[in-house]
Amino acid sequence: MQFFSISAFFLGLTAIFLRFSVHTISERNKALVEYLGSYKRTLDPGLRFIIPFVERVVCVDTISEKVLDIPEQQAITADNVAIEIDAVVYWQILDLFKSYYEIDRLELAIQNLVNTKLRNEVGRMRLSDVITAGEELNRIVLEGLDEITGGWGVKILRVQVQHVTPDKDVLESMEREQAAEIEKRAEILRAEARSQSAVLEARASASALEEILRATGQLTPQPSSDEILKFLLVNKYVEAMQGLSQSPNAKVIFMDPQYTTEALAELMEVRSTPPETGTHPSGSGNGAGDM
């Protein structure tokens, strides 16, 4: 009977020993062990043993890449515009000992560090640059972080700015500016279209003048500028009168019909007078003189 009691005691003691001494460390994880309150060693992945009651595992953490969300915060740009900005940080523990013993509340420390870096860099940039230079801002914020986080046993892999939200009044102003820019571009396109239309119309008028002169047999080798100008003026005059007559507010206008007739007559005037040619005086017909 006493033998069974002793056996049960040792079995219970063994179970307690195994319960507190055996630890399974998962893949990509590491653990820190303290001996009587002081750091003793680091446990790698696998089945590991410690001495119960005098040793204890104080930290188990992954060495895989982690994601830390940086809450939205307010920042002021170089042109004094208040914005709300947030980001995501990708980081990794390189030295578990330093990350546990060298810094308290590691994730909060990283968050505060990135927040400070974001505010400083945004303060050096104009609003338009902050909005458009996303990758550049990410790179600038990331630079210099390793010097600080290296002492914590941590490496910041990437910083990704998520949202940049200007103040409501600034947003409305930006929308108005964008609308004005769109209208400006549209007006430029309309002006270019009008210019091209005027060029085509002038070419068509010149072609029509040439056809009229050819039909009447009055085509000169090259129409003069006066002829072209008169034709265009008459053409515009006729178009204006036609538009005026079709207007709902058309009025009866008394005007001299002789203007159009004279202009057309002058335009169509046959230049039949040949250019003057130089004449040489004929000889006297007399010889050197009668002798």
C-alpha positions as CSV (number, residue, x, y, z in Angstrom):
1,M,0.0,0.0,0.0
2,Q,2.8,2.4,0.9
3,F,4.5,1.5,-2.4
4,F,1.5,2.6,-4.4
5,S,1.2,5.9,-2.4
6,I,4.9,6.7,-3.2
7,S,4.4,5.8,-6.8
8,A,1.4,8.0,-7.1
9,F,3.3,10.8,-5.5
10,F,6.1,10.6,-8.0
11,L,3.8,10.2,-10.9
12,G,2.0,13.4,-9.8
13,L,5.3,15.2,-9.4
14,T,6.4,14.1,-12.8
15,A,3.1,15.3,-14.4
16,I,3.6,18.7,-12.7
17,F,7.2,18.8,-13.8
18,L,6.3,18.0,-17.4
19,R,3.4,20.5,-17.3
20,F,5.6,23.4,-16.5
21,S,8.8,22.3,-18.2
22,V,7.7,21.3,-21.7
23,H,7.0,24.1,-24.2
24,T,6.2,23.9,-27.9
25,I,7.4,26.8,-29.9
26,S,5.6,27.2,-33.2
27,E,7.3,27.8,-36.5
28,R,8.4,31.4,-37.1
29,N,8.1,32.1,-33.4
30,K,10.7,32.6,-30.6
31,A,10.4,32.7,-26.8
32,L,12.4,34.4,-24.1
33,V,13.2,32.5,-20.8
34,E,14.1,34.2,-17.5
35,Y,15.9,32.5,-14.6
36,L,14.9,33.9,-11.3
37,G,13.8,37.1,-12.9
38,S,16.8,37.6,-15.2
39,Y,17.1,36.8,-18.9
40,K,18.5,33.4,-19.5
41,R,18.1,32.3,-23.1
42,T,16.0,32.4,-26.2
43,L,14.0,29.4,-27.4
44,D,13.8,28.5,-31.1
45,P,10.8,26.7,-32.7
46,G,10.3,23.1,-31.6
47,L,9.8,21.1,-28.4
48,R,11.7,22.9,-25.6
49,F,12.2,22.3,-21.9
50,I,12.8,24.7,-19.0
51,I,13.3,24.1,-15.3
52,P,10.0,24.6,-13.5
53,F,9.5,27.2,-10.8
54,V,13.0,28.8,-11.3
55,E,12.7,29.4,-15.1
56,R,9.7,30.8,-16.9
57,V,8.8,31.8,-20.4
58,V,8.1,35.6,-20.4
59,C,7.6,36.3,-24.1
60,V,6.5,34.4,-27.2
61,D,6.3,36.3,-30.4
62,T,6.6,35.9,-34.2
63,I,9.4,36.9,-36.3
64,S,7.2,37.1,-39.4
65,E,6.1,40.4,-41.0
66,K,3.5,42.3,-39.1
67,V,1.0,45.0,-40.0
68,L,0.3,48.0,-37.8
69,D,-2.5,50.4,-38.6
70,I,-1.7,54.0,-37.9
71,P,-4.9,55.9,-36.9
72,E,-6.0,59.1,-38.7
73,Q,-4.3,62.2,-37.4
74,Q,-4.2,65.9,-38.3
75,A,-1.3,67.5,-40.0
76,I,-0.5,70.9,-41.5
77,T,1.0,71.3,-44.9
78,A,3.6,73.9,-45.9
79,D,0.9,76.1,-47.4
80,N,-1.1,76.0,-44.1
81,V,-3.8,73.5,-45.1
82,A,-5.1,71.2,-42.4
83,I,-5.4,67.6,-43.5
84,E,-6.3,64.2,-42.0
85,I,-3.8,61.5,-42.9
86,D,-3.5,57.8,-41.9
87,A,-1.1,55.0,-42.9
88,V,-0.3,51.3,-42.6
89,V,3.2,50.1,-41.4
90,Y,4.7,46.8,-42.3
91,W,7.3,45.8,-39.7
92,Q,9.3,42.8,-38.4
93,I,11.0,41.7,-35.2
94,L,14.7,40.9,-35.9
95,D,15.8,40.6,-32.3
96,L,13.2,39.4,-29.8
97,F,15.4,40.2,-26.8
98,K,15.7,43.9,-27.7
99,S,12.1,44.3,-28.7
100,Y,11.1,43.0,-25.2
101,Y,13.7,44.5,-23.0
102,E,14.8,47.7,-24.8
103,I,11.4,49.3,-25.4
104,D,8.1,49.3,-23.5
105,R,4.8,48.9,-25.5
106,L,6.6,48.4,-28.8
107,E,3.6,48.8,-31.1
108,L,2.6,52.1,-29.5
109,A,6.2,53.3,-29.8
110,I,6.2,52.5,-33.5
111,Q,2.9,54.2,-34.0
112,N,4.1,57.4,-32.3
113,L,7.3,57.4,-34.2
114,V,5.6,57.1,-37.6
115,N,3.0,59.7,-36.6
116,T,5.8,62.2,-35.8
117,K,7.6,61.4,-39.0
118,L,4.4,61.9,-41.1
119,R,3.6,65.2,-39.5
120,N,7.2,66.5,-40.1
121,E,7.3,65.5,-43.7
122,V,3.8,66.8,-44.5
123,G,4.8,70.1,-42.9
124,R,7.5,70.4,-45.6
125,M,5.3,69.7,-48.5
126,R,2.5,71.6,-50.3
127,L,-1.0,70.1,-50.3
128,S,-0.8,69.3,-54.0
129,D,2.5,67.5,-53.5
130,V,1.1,65.5,-50.6
131,I,-1.8,64.3,-52.7
132,T,0.1,63.4,-55.8
133,A,3.4,62.2,-54.4
134,G,2.2,59.2,-52.5
135,E,5.1,56.9,-53.3
136,E,7.6,59.7,-52.7
137,L,6.0,60.5,-49.3
138,N,6.1,56.8,-48.3
139,R,9.8,56.6,-49.2
140,I,10.7,59.8,-47.3
141,V,8.8,58.7,-44.2
142,L,10.5,55.3,-44.2
143,E,14.0,56.9,-44.4
144,G,15.6,57.3,-41.1
145,L,13.3,55.0,-39.2
146,D,15.9,52.1,-39.1
147,E,18.3,54.2,-37.1
148,I,15.8,54.4,-34.3
149,T,14.0,51.1,-34.6
150,G,17.3,49.2,-35.0
151,G,17.9,49.7,-31.3
152,W,14.5,48.1,-30.6
153,G,15.4,45.0,-32.6
154,V,12.8,45.9,-35.1
155,K,12.9,46.8,-38.9
156,I,10.2,48.9,-40.6
157,L,9.8,47.3,-44.0
158,R,7.2,49.6,-45.6
159,V,5.1,52.7,-44.8
160,Q,2.0,53.1,-46.9
161,V,0.0,56.3,-46.7
162,Q,-3.7,55.3,-47.0
163,H,-5.8,58.4,-47.1
164,V,-5.2,62.2,-47.3
165,T,-8.3,64.2,-46.6
166,P,-8.2,68.0,-46.7
167,D,-10.5,70.2,-44.7
168,K,-14.1,70.4,-46.1
169,D,-13.6,74.1,-47.2
170,V,-10.4,73.1,-48.9
171,L,-12.1,70.2,-50.7
172,E,-14.9,72.5,-52.0
173,S,-12.3,75.0,-53.2
174,M,-10.4,72.3,-55.0
175,E,-13.6,71.1,-56.7
176,R,-14.3,74.6,-57.9
177,E,-10.7,75.0,-59.1
178,Q,-10.9,71.7,-61.0
179,A,-14.3,72.6,-62.5
180,A,-12.8,76.0,-63.7
181,E,-9.8,74.2,-65.2
182,I,-12.1,71.8,-67.1
183,E,-14.1,74.8,-68.4
184,K,-10.9,76.5,-69.4
185,R,-9.8,73.5,-71.4
186,A,-13.2,73.2,-73.0
187,E,-13.1,76.9,-74.0
188,I,-9.6,76.4,-75.5
189,L,-11.0,73.5,-77.6
190,R,-14.0,75.5,-78.7
191,A,-11.7,78.4,-79.7
192,E,-9.5,76.0,-81.7
193,A,-12.6,74.6,-83.4
194,R,-13.8,78.0,-84.3
195,S,-10.3,78.9,-85.7
196,Q,-10.2,75.8,-87.8
197,S,-13.8,76.4,-89.0
198,A,-12.8,80.0,-90.0
199,V,-9.8,78.6,-92.0
200,L,-11.9,76.1,-93.8
201,E,-14.6,78.7,-94.5
202,A,-12.0,81.0,-95.9
203,R,-10.6,78.3,-98.1
204,A,-14.2,77.4,-99.3
205,S,-14.8,81.1,-100.1
206,A,-11.6,81.4,-102.1
207,S,-12.5,78.2,-103.9
208,A,-16.0,79.5,-104.7
209,L,-14.5,82.8,-106.0
210,E,-12.2,80.8,-108.2
211,E,-15.1,78.7,-109.6
212,I,-17.2,81.9,-110.3
213,L,-14.4,83.6,-112.1
214,R,-13.7,80.4,-114.1
215,A,-17.3,80.0,-115.0
216,T,-17.5,83.6,-116.3
217,G,-14.2,83.3,-118.1
218,Q,-12.6,86.0,-115.9
219,L,-10.2,83.8,-113.9
220,T,-6.9,85.5,-113.6
221,P,-3.8,83.5,-113.1
222,Q,-3.8,84.5,-109.5
223,P,-6.7,86.5,-107.9
224,S,-5.6,89.6,-106.2
225,S,-6.0,90.3,-102.5
226,D,-8.5,93.0,-103.3
227,E,-10.7,90.6,-105.3
228,I,-10.6,88.0,-102.5
229,L,-11.3,90.6,-99.8
230,K,-14.3,92.0,-101.8
231,F,-15.7,88.6,-102.3
232,L,-15.4,87.7,-98.6
233,L,-17.1,91.0,-97.6
234,V,-20.0,90.5,-99.9
235,N,-20.3,86.9,-98.8
236,K,-20.4,87.9,-95.1
237,Y,-22.9,90.7,-95.9
238,V,-25.3,88.2,-97.6
239,E,-25.0,85.8,-94.7
240,A,-25.6,88.5,-92.2
241,M,-28.7,89.7,-94.0
242,Q,-30.0,86.1,-94.2
243,G,-29.5,85.5,-90.5
244,L,-31.2,88.8,-89.7
245,S,-34.2,87.9,-91.8
246,Q,-34.5,84.5,-90.0
247,S,-34.3,86.0,-86.5
248,P,-37.6,86.0,-84.5
249,N,-36.8,89.6,-83.6
250,A,-36.3,90.5,-87.3
251,K,-37.0,94.2,-88.2
252,V,-37.6,95.9,-91.5
253,I,-34.4,97.6,-92.4
254,F,-34.2,100.0,-95.3
255,M,-30.9,100.0,-97.0
256,D,-29.3,100.9,-100.2
257,P,-29.5,97.9,-102.6
258,Q,-26.9,99.5,-104.7
259,Y,-24.2,98.5,-102.3
260,T,-24.4,94.8,-103.0
261,T,-24.9,95.4,-106.7
262,E,-21.9,97.7,-107.0
263,A,-19.7,95.4,-104.9
264,L,-20.6,92.4,-107.1
265,A,-20.2,94.4,-110.2
266,E,-16.8,95.6,-109.1
267,L,-15.8,92.0,-108.1
268,M,-16.9,90.6,-111.4
269,E,-15.5,93.4,-113.5
270,V,-13.7,92.1,-116.5
271,R,-10.2,93.2,-116.6
272,S,-10.0,93.3,-120.3
273,T,-7.4,96.0,-120.7
274,P,-4.2,94.4,-121.6
275,P,-1.1,95.6,-119.8
276,E,0.7,98.4,-121.6
277,T,3.8,97.4,-123.5
278,G,6.6,99.7,-124.3
279,T,6.8,101.1,-127.9
280,H,9.9,102.1,-129.8
281,P,9.8,105.2,-132.1
282,S,10.1,104.2,-135.7
283,G,13.0,105.4,-137.6
284,S,12.8,108.5,-139.9
285,G,13.2,106.3,-143.0
286,N,15.9,108.6,-144.2
287,G,19.3,107.4,-144.7
288,A,22.4,109.1,-143.7
289,G,21.2,112.0,-145.8
290,D,21.4,112.9,-149.3
291,M,24.6,113.7,-150.4
